[in-house]
Amino acid sequence: MGHELSGELVDFDNAPGFEKGEAVSIIPYFSCGGCIACRKGKPNCCTDIKVFGVHIDGG
């Protein structure tokens, strides 16, 4: 499905808190930020949530 990704950070422009060579992973849930659930701080209940590798192409 491609929703569980990890890698090594080899190059970046501006990523405060990260270092080259560091192991990284992603959180595969993308909320809209604008619906009532998101505005109330509950992005897991987003009305338009997208899951990487399920609703959108995975890695």
Backbone hydrogen bonds in HBPLUS format (Angstrom, degrees):
<---DONOR---> <-ACCEPTOR-->    atom                        ^
c    i                          cat <-CA-CA->   ^        H-A-AA   ^      H-
h    n   atom  resd res      DA  || num        DHA   H-A  angle D-A-AA Bond
n    s   type  num  typ     dist DA aas  dist angle  dist       angle   num
A0059-GLY N   A0002-GLY O   3.01 MM  57  4.55 165.3  2.03 119.0 119.4     1
A0007-GLY N   A0024-VAL O   2.91 MM  17  5.37 146.6  2.02 148.8 151.6     2
A0024-VAL N   A0007-GLY O   2.88 MM  17  5.37 162.8  1.91 143.7 147.2     3
A0009-LEU N   A0022-GLU O   2.90 MM  13  5.43 169.0  1.91 156.7 159.2     4
A0021-GLY N   A0009-LEU O   2.62 MM  12  5.20 170.1  1.63 167.2 164.6     5
A0018-PHE N   A0015-ALA O   3.12 MM   3  5.80 152.3  2.20 147.1 147.3     6
A0022-GLU N   A0019-GLU O   3.14 MM   3  5.65 153.2  2.21 138.8 139.3     7
A0052-PHE N   A0028-PRO O   2.78 MM  24  4.91 164.0  1.80 150.5 154.6     8
A0030-PHE N   A0050-LYS O   2.82 MM  20  5.13 165.2  1.84 162.5 165.9     9
A0050-LYS N   A0030-PHE O   2.91 MM  20  5.13 158.8  1.95 145.3 152.4    10
A0039-ARG N   A0035-CYS O   2.90 MM   4  6.14 165.7  1.92 159.7 164.2    11
A0040-LYS N   A0036-ILE O   3.04 MM   4  6.16 131.6  2.29 136.8 148.6    12
A0040-LYS N   A0037-ALA O   3.15 MM   3  5.14 132.4  2.39  94.3 107.3    13
A0042-LYS N   A0037-ALA O   2.84 MM   5  5.08 160.3  1.88 152.4 148.3    14
A0041-GLY N   A0038-CYS O   2.96 MM   3  5.14 160.9  2.00 112.0 114.6    15
A0045-CYS N   A0042-LYS O   2.94 MM   3  5.67 164.2  1.96 123.6 128.9    16
A0046-CYS N   A0043-PRO O   3.15 MM   3  4.99 161.8  2.19 108.3 108.5    17
A0054-VAL N   A0051-VAL O   2.90 MM   3  5.29 158.6  1.94 134.2 134.9    18
A0055-HIS N   A0051-VAL O   2.90 MM   4  5.31 140.7  2.06 139.7 152.1    19
A0053-GLY N   A0056-ILE O   2.78 MM   3  5.60 144.7  1.90 146.6 157.9    20
